[in-house]
Amino acid sequence: MKKTDKIGLTEKTASELITLISTKKKEIIENKSKQFLGNLKDTSVFRKLRREIATLSTHLQKLK
């Protein structure tokens, strides 16, 4: 996630952040199935997605 993306998160509403978190979780599941089948060679995707979910949930907590 780029710095400009992180700045843009402050302008999003709570419902938008929740939908982004759910889409990122779906991406993790899709990538795990690709890895199991042997189609995914770059495993750093998991770390990146987990970090993005963490930043999204942090911004969601700031809104509450």
Biopython code that builds the backbone (N, CA, C, O; Angstrom):
import numpy as np
from Bio.PDB.StructureBuilder import StructureBuilder

atoms = [
    (1, "MET", "N", (0.848, -1.162, 0.000)),
    (1, "MET", "CA", (0.000, 0.000, 0.000)),
    (1, "MET", "C", (0.898, 1.230, 0.000)),
    (1, "MET", "O", (1.793, 1.363, 0.835)),
    (2, "LYS", "N", (0.648, 2.114, -0.937)),
    (2, "LYS", "CA", (1.457, 3.315, -1.059)),
    (2, "LYS", "C", (1.040, 4.361, -0.044)),
    (2, "LYS", "O", (-0.036, 4.278, 0.548)),
    (3, "LYS", "N", (1.894, 5.334, 0.147)),
    (3, "LYS", "CA", (1.629, 6.377, 1.131)),
    (3, "LYS", "C", (0.387, 7.181, 0.762)),
    (3, "LYS", "O", (-0.372, 7.586, 1.643)),
    (4, "THR", "N", (0.174, 7.415, -0.526)),
    (4, "THR", "CA", (-1.003, 8.158, -0.945)),
    (4, "THR", "C", (-2.280, 7.374, -0.674)),
    (4, "THR", "O", (-3.326, 7.958, -0.390)),
    (5, "ASP", "N", (-2.192, 6.043, -0.763)),
    (5, "ASP", "CA", (-3.346, 5.203, -0.442)),
    (5, "ASP", "C", (-3.678, 5.285, 1.041)),
    (5, "ASP", "O", (-4.848, 5.317, 1.422)),
    (6, "LYS", "N", (-2.637, 5.319, 1.881)),
    (6, "LYS", "CA", (-2.857, 5.403, 3.324)),
    (6, "LYS", "C", (-3.475, 6.746, 3.702)),
    (6, "LYS", "O", (-4.308, 6.813, 4.606)),
    (7, "ILE", "N", (-3.077, 7.803, 3.024)),
    (7, "ILE", "CA", (-3.652, 9.119, 3.299)),
    (7, "ILE", "C", (-5.113, 9.146, 2.874)),
    (7, "ILE", "O", (-5.940, 9.766, 3.543)),
    (8, "GLY", "N", (-5.440, 8.487, 1.777)),
    (8, "GLY", "CA", (-6.806, 8.438, 1.284)),
    (8, "GLY", "C", (-7.745, 7.653, 2.188)),
    (8, "GLY", "O", (-8.962, 7.812, 2.102)),
    (9, "LEU", "N", (-7.195, 6.807, 3.054)),
    (9, "LEU", "CA", (-8.031, 6.024, 3.952)),
    (9, "LEU", "C", (-8.736, 6.895, 4.993)),
    (9, "LEU", "O", (-9.797, 6.525, 5.495)),
    (10, "THR", "N", (-8.159, 8.032, 5.314)),
    (10, "THR", "CA", (-8.767, 8.896, 6.324)),
    (10, "THR", "C", (-10.072, 9.500, 5.828)),
    (10, "THR", "O", (-10.907, 9.919, 6.630)),
    (11, "GLU", "N", (-10.252, 9.549, 4.516)),
    (11, "GLU", "CA", (-11.458, 10.142, 3.943)),
    (11, "GLU", "C", (-12.589, 9.128, 3.762)),
    (11, "GLU", "O", (-13.710, 9.511, 3.427)),
    (12, "LYS", "N", (-12.309, 7.844, 3.980)),
    (12, "LYS", "CA", (-13.320, 6.808, 3.759)),
    (12, "LYS", "C", (-14.191, 6.629, 5.001)),
    (12, "LYS", "O", (-13.776, 6.914, 6.124)),
    (13, "THR", "N", (-15.407, 6.149, 4.763)),
    (13, "THR", "CA", (-16.326, 5.894, 5.861)),
    (13, "THR", "C", (-16.078, 4.498, 6.431)),
    (13, "THR", "O", (-15.313, 3.708, 5.878)),
    (14, "ALA", "N", (-16.743, 4.219, 7.547)),
    (14, "ALA", "CA", (-16.554, 2.930, 8.212)),
    (14, "ALA", "C", (-17.050, 1.781, 7.340)),
    (14, "ALA", "O", (-16.413, 0.729, 7.289)),
    (15, "SER", "N", (-18.164, 1.962, 6.663)),
    (15, "SER", "CA", (-18.688, 0.881, 5.824)),
    (15, "SER", "C", (-17.762, 0.589, 4.646)),
    (15, "SER", "O", (-17.617, -0.567, 4.247)),
    (16, "GLU", "N", (-17.138, 1.615, 4.091)),
    (16, "GLU", "CA", (-16.187, 1.400, 3.002)),
    (16, "GLU", "C", (-14.960, 0.643, 3.494)),
    (16, "GLU", "O", (-14.438, -0.223, 2.792)),
    (17, "LEU", "N", (-14.502, 0.966, 4.694)),
    (17, "LEU", "CA", (-13.347, 0.271, 5.246)),
    (17, "LEU", "C", (-13.667, -1.192, 5.526)),
    (17, "LEU", "O", (-12.826, -2.066, 5.315)),
    (18, "ILE", "N", (-14.873, -1.459, 5.997)),
    (18, "ILE", "CA", (-15.275, -2.836, 6.278)),
    (18, "ILE", "C", (-15.320, -3.648, 4.981)),
    (18, "ILE", "O", (-14.896, -4.803, 4.960)),
    (19, "THR", "N", (-15.830, -3.051, 3.906)),
    (19, "THR", "CA", (-15.863, -3.770, 2.630)),
    (19, "THR", "C", (-14.454, -4.006, 2.089)),
    (19, "THR", "O", (-14.185, -5.049, 1.494)),
    (20, "LEU", "N", (-13.560, -3.049, 2.291)),
    (20, "LEU", "CA", (-12.175, -3.244, 1.855)),
    (20, "LEU", "C", (-11.509, -4.373, 2.630)),
    (20, "LEU", "O", (-10.771, -5.172, 2.054)),
    (21, "ILE", "N", (-11.766, -4.444, 3.936)),
    (21, "ILE", "CA", (-11.194, -5.511, 4.751)),
    (21, "ILE", "C", (-11.706, -6.866, 4.279)),
    (21, "ILE", "O", (-10.939, -7.824, 4.176)),
    (22, "SER", "N", (-12.993, -6.943, 3.997)),
    (22, "SER", "CA", (-13.548, -8.226, 3.554)),
    (22, "SER", "C", (-12.991, -8.639, 2.192)),
    (22, "SER", "O", (-12.760, -9.826, 1.963)),
    (23, "THR", "N", (-12.775, -7.699, 1.296)),
    (23, "THR", "CA", (-12.192, -8.049, -0.005)),
    (23, "THR", "C", (-10.747, -8.507, 0.140)),
    (23, "THR", "O", (-10.313, -9.416, -0.567)),
    (24, "LYS", "N", (-10.004, -7.891, 1.042)),
    (24, "LYS", "CA", (-8.615, -8.307, 1.275)),
    (24, "LYS", "C", (-8.570, -9.714, 1.863)),
    (24, "LYS", "O", (-7.692, -10.503, 1.511)),
    (25, "LYS", "N", (-9.511, -10.037, 2.759)),
    (25, "LYS", "CA", (-9.567, -11.380, 3.331)),
    (25, "LYS", "C", (-9.907, -12.408, 2.259)),
    (25, "LYS", "O", (-9.389, -13.525, 2.280)),
    (26, "LYS", "N", (-10.778, -12.035, 1.319)),
    (26, "LYS", "CA", (-11.105, -12.933, 0.213)),
    (26, "LYS", "C", (-9.885, -13.162, -0.674)),
    (26, "LYS", "O", (-9.672, -14.269, -1.170)),
    (27, "GLU", "N", (-9.086, -12.117, -0.872)),
    (27, "GLU", "CA", (-7.874, -12.247, -1.679)),
    (27, "GLU", "C", (-6.887, -13.208, -1.023)),
    (27, "GLU", "O", (-6.212, -13.978, -1.705)),
    (28, "ILE", "N", (-6.809, -13.156, 0.312)),
    (28, "ILE", "CA", (-5.916, -14.082, 1.022)),
    (28, "ILE", "C", (-6.361, -15.521, 0.782)),
    (28, "ILE", "O", (-5.537, -16.397, 0.518)),
    (29, "ILE", "N", (-7.660, -15.760, 0.873)),
    (29, "ILE", "CA", (-8.178, -17.115, 0.667)),
    (29, "ILE", "C", (-7.913, -17.583, -0.759)),
    (29, "ILE", "O", (-7.528, -18.733, -0.973)),
    (30, "GLU", "N", (-8.116, -16.701, -1.734)),
    (30, "GLU", "CA", (-7.861, -17.056, -3.130)),
    (30, "GLU", "C", (-6.386, -17.379, -3.351)),
    (30, "GLU", "O", (-6.051, -18.335, -4.050)),
    (31, "ASN", "N", (-5.508, -16.576, -2.750)),
    (31, "ASN", "CA", (-4.077, -16.816, -2.920)),
    (31, "ASN", "C", (-3.631, -18.083, -2.221)),
    (31, "ASN", "O", (-2.717, -18.760, -2.694)),
    (32, "LYS", "N", (-4.264, -18.420, -1.092)),
    (32, "LYS", "CA", (-3.916, -19.676, -0.424)),
    (32, "LYS", "C", (-4.290, -20.871, -1.287)),
    (32, "LYS", "O", (-3.559, -21.860, -1.335)),
    (33, "SER", "N", (-5.421, -20.783, -1.964)),
    (33, "SER", "CA", (-5.803, -21.893, -2.846)),
    (33, "SER", "C", (-4.859, -21.971, -4.042)),
    (33, "SER", "O", (-4.528, -23.067, -4.493)),
    (34, "LYS", "N", (-4.426, -20.835, -4.555)),
    (34, "LYS", "CA", (-3.453, -20.839, -5.656)),
    (34, "LYS", "C", (-2.128, -21.446, -5.203)),
    (34, "LYS", "O", (-1.487, -22.184, -5.952)),
    (35, "GLN", "N", (-1.723, -21.130, -3.970)),
    (35, "GLN", "CA", (-0.473, -21.672, -3.457)),
    (35, "GLN", "C", (-0.580, -23.181, -3.275)),
    (35, "GLN", "O", (0.367, -23.912, -3.565)),
    (36, "PHE", "N", (-1.725, -23.645, -2.797)),
    (36, "PHE", "CA", (-1.933, -25.076, -2.599)),
    (36, "PHE", "C", (-1.869, -25.830, -3.919)),
    (36, "PHE", "O", (-1.357, -26.948, -3.981)),
    (37, "LEU", "N", (-2.390, -25.215, -4.970)),
    (37, "LEU", "CA", (-2.382, -25.849, -6.280)),
    (37, "LEU", "C", (-1.034, -25.723, -6.976)),
    (37, "LEU", "O", (-0.775, -26.415, -7.961)),
    (38, "GLY", "N", (-0.174, -24.840, -6.468)),
    (38, "GLY", "CA", (1.145, -24.664, -7.055)),
    (38, "GLY", "C", (1.219, -23.558, -8.079)),
    (38, "GLY", "O", (2.231, -23.426, -8.767)),
    (39, "ASN", "N", (0.173, -22.759, -8.202)),
    (39, "ASN", "CA", (0.157, -21.683, -9.192)),
    (39, "ASN", "C", (0.740, -20.383, -8.662)),
    (39, "ASN", "O", (0.995, -19.465, -9.442)),
    (40, "LEU", "N", (0.955, -20.284, -7.366)),
    (40, "LEU", "CA", (1.459, -19.048, -6.765)),
    (40, "LEU", "C", (2.903, -19.248, -6.351)),
    (40, "LEU", "O", (3.203, -20.087, -5.501)),
    (41, "LYS", "N", (3.789, -18.483, -6.947)),
    (41, "LYS", "CA", (5.212, -18.599, -6.617)),
    (41, "LYS", "C", (5.647, -17.519, -5.627)),
    (41, "LYS", "O", (6.553, -17.745, -4.826)),
    (42, "ASP", "N", (5.015, -16.356, -5.675)),
    (42, "ASP", "CA", (5.383, -15.232, -4.815)),
    (42, "ASP", "C", (4.558, -15.292, -3.531)),
    (42, "ASP", "O", (3.388, -14.911, -3.522)),
    (43, "THR", "N", (5.166, -15.768, -2.456)),
    (43, "THR", "CA", (4.432, -15.906, -1.201)),
    (43, "THR", "C", (4.453, -14.633, -0.373)),
    (43, "THR", "O", (3.845, -14.596, 0.697)),
    (44, "SER", "N", (5.123, -13.600, -0.826)),
    (44, "SER", "CA", (5.140, -12.343, -0.080)),
    (44, "SER", "C", (3.793, -11.636, -0.154)),
    (44, "SER", "O", (3.567, -10.657, 0.557)),
    (45, "VAL", "N", (2.907, -12.116, -0.998)),
    (45, "VAL", "CA", (1.572, -11.542, -1.142)),
    (45, "VAL", "C", (0.809, -11.641, 0.173)),
    (45, "VAL", "O", (0.054, -10.736, 0.529)),
    (46, "PHE", "N", (1.008, -12.740, 0.890)),
    (46, "PHE", "CA", (0.294, -12.936, 2.144)),
    (46, "PHE", "C", (0.665, -11.875, 3.171)),
    (46, "PHE", "O", (-0.199, -11.328, 3.858)),
    (47, "ARG", "N", (1.940, -11.597, 3.265)),
    (47, "ARG", "CA", (2.412, -10.592, 4.222)),
    (47, "ARG", "C", (1.866, -9.216, 3.861)),
    (47, "ARG", "O", (1.432, -8.464, 4.735)),
    (48, "LYS", "N", (1.888, -8.894, 2.585)),
    (48, "LYS", "CA", (1.394, -7.593, 2.142)),
    (48, "LYS", "C", (-0.092, -7.433, 2.432)),
    (48, "LYS", "O", (-0.535, -6.379, 2.889)),
    (49, "LEU", "N", (-0.860, -8.490, 2.161)),
    (49, "LEU", "CA", (-2.299, -8.425, 2.409)),
    (49, "LEU", "C", (-2.604, -8.324, 3.900)),
    (49, "LEU", "O", (-3.502, -7.583, 4.300)),
    (50, "ARG", "N", (-1.867, -9.061, 4.723)),
    (50, "ARG", "CA", (-2.091, -8.984, 6.167)),
    (50, "ARG", "C", (-1.779, -7.589, 6.700)),
    (50, "ARG", "O", (-2.477, -7.086, 7.580)),
    (51, "ARG", "N", (-0.739, -6.973, 6.170)),
    (51, "ARG", "CA", (-0.404, -5.606, 6.594)),
    (51, "ARG", "C", (-1.468, -4.608, 6.156)),
    (51, "ARG", "O", (-1.806, -3.687, 6.899)),
    (52, "GLU", "N", (-1.991, -4.791, 4.956)),
    (52, "GLU", "CA", (-3.051, -3.904, 4.486)),
    (52, "GLU", "C", (-4.303, -4.047, 5.344)),
    (52, "GLU", "O", (-4.966, -3.056, 5.650)),
    (53, "ILE", "N", (-4.627, -5.273, 5.731)),
    (53, "ILE", "CA", (-5.777, -5.490, 6.605)),
    (53, "ILE", "C", (-5.537, -4.818, 7.953)),
    (53, "ILE", "O", (-6.458, -4.246, 8.536)),
    (54, "ALA", "N", (-4.311, -4.886, 8.446)),
    (54, "ALA", "CA", (-3.988, -4.260, 9.728)),
    (54, "ALA", "C", (-4.132, -2.739, 9.656)),
    (54, "ALA", "O", (-4.657, -2.126, 10.585)),
    (55, "THR", "N", (-3.673, -2.128, 8.568)),
    (55, "THR", "CA", (-3.807, -0.678, 8.455)),
    (55, "THR", "C", (-5.270, -0.276, 8.294)),
    (55, "THR", "O", (-5.702, 0.742, 8.835)),
    (56, "LEU", "N", (-6.029, -1.076, 7.550)),
    (56, "LEU", "CA", (-7.450, -0.773, 7.388)),
    (56, "LEU", "C", (-8.189, -0.879, 8.716)),
    (56, "LEU", "O", (-9.031, -0.036, 9.027)),
    (57, "SER", "N", (-7.880, -1.909, 9.500)),
    (57, "SER", "CA", (-8.574, -2.054, 10.777)),
    (57, "SER", "C", (-8.134, -0.974, 11.766)),
    (57, "SER", "O", (-8.918, -0.573, 12.626)),
    (58, "THR", "N", (-6.904, -0.504, 11.657)),
    (58, "THR", "CA", (-6.445, 0.589, 12.512)),
    (58, "THR", "C", (-7.230, 1.860, 12.203)),
    (58, "THR", "O", (-7.677, 2.560, 13.112)),
    (59, "HIS", "N", (-7.392, 2.149, 10.925)),
    (59, "HIS", "CA", (-8.159, 3.326, 10.538)),
    (59, "HIS", "C", (-9.633, 3.187, 10.933)),
    (59, "HIS", "O", (-10.290, 4.173, 11.265)),
    (60, "LEU", "N", (-10.134, 1.970, 10.893)),
    (60, "LEU", "CA", (-11.509, 1.722, 11.304)),
    (60, "LEU", "C", (-11.665, 1.976, 12.805)),
    (60, "LEU", "O", (-12.682, 2.522, 13.234)),
    (61, "GLN", "N", (-10.690, 1.593, 13.588)),
    (61, "GLN", "CA", (-10.748, 1.839, 15.042)),
    (61, "GLN", "C", (-10.655, 3.317, 15.361)),
    (61, "GLN", "O", (-11.241, 3.779, 16.340)),
    (62, "LYS", "N", (-9.927, 4.065, 14.546)),
    (62, "LYS", "CA", (-9.816, 5.518, 14.763)),
    (62, "LYS", "C", (-11.152, 6.213, 14.529)),
    (62, "LYS", "O", (-11.444, 7.233, 15.153)),
    (63, "LEU", "N", (-11.965, 5.658, 13.626)),
    (63, "LEU", "CA", (-13.262, 6.256, 13.337)),
    (63, "LEU", "C", (-14.253, 6.037, 14.467)),
    (63, "LEU", "O", (-15.159, 6.848, 14.662)),
    (64, "LYS", "N", (-14.094, 4.960, 15.208)),
    (64, "LYS", "CA", (-15.046, 4.645, 16.266)),
    (64, "LYS", "C", (-14.749, 5.359, 17.535)),
    (64, "LYS", "O", (-15.469, 5.192, 18.520)),
]
sb = StructureBuilder()
sb.init_structure("model")
sb.init_model(0)
sb.init_chain("A")
sb.init_seg("    ")
for serial, (resi, resn, name, xyz) in enumerate(atoms, 1):
    if name == "N":
        sb.init_residue(resn, " ", resi, " ")
    sb.init_atom(name, np.array(xyz, "f"), 0.0, 1.0, " ", f" {name:<3s}", serial, name[0])
structure = sb.get_structure()
